[in-house]
């Protein structure tokens, strides 16, 4: 299991935020949650983040 310090976590989250053109604290929390769950593997986190964002948009449109 990969352990990152606070600065590395912050850099990872900021990199993912920029790559996906995201803003907001809720998205940062989501990326941090996914990072912890998938051992900070960039490809796995990116895949799950994309799926979560699609599900979020779908849910918003259906209401």
Secondary structure, 3 states (H helix, E strand, C coil): CCCCCHHHHHHHHHHHHHHCCCCCHHHHHHHHHHHHHCCCCHHHHHHHHHHHHHHHHHHHHHC
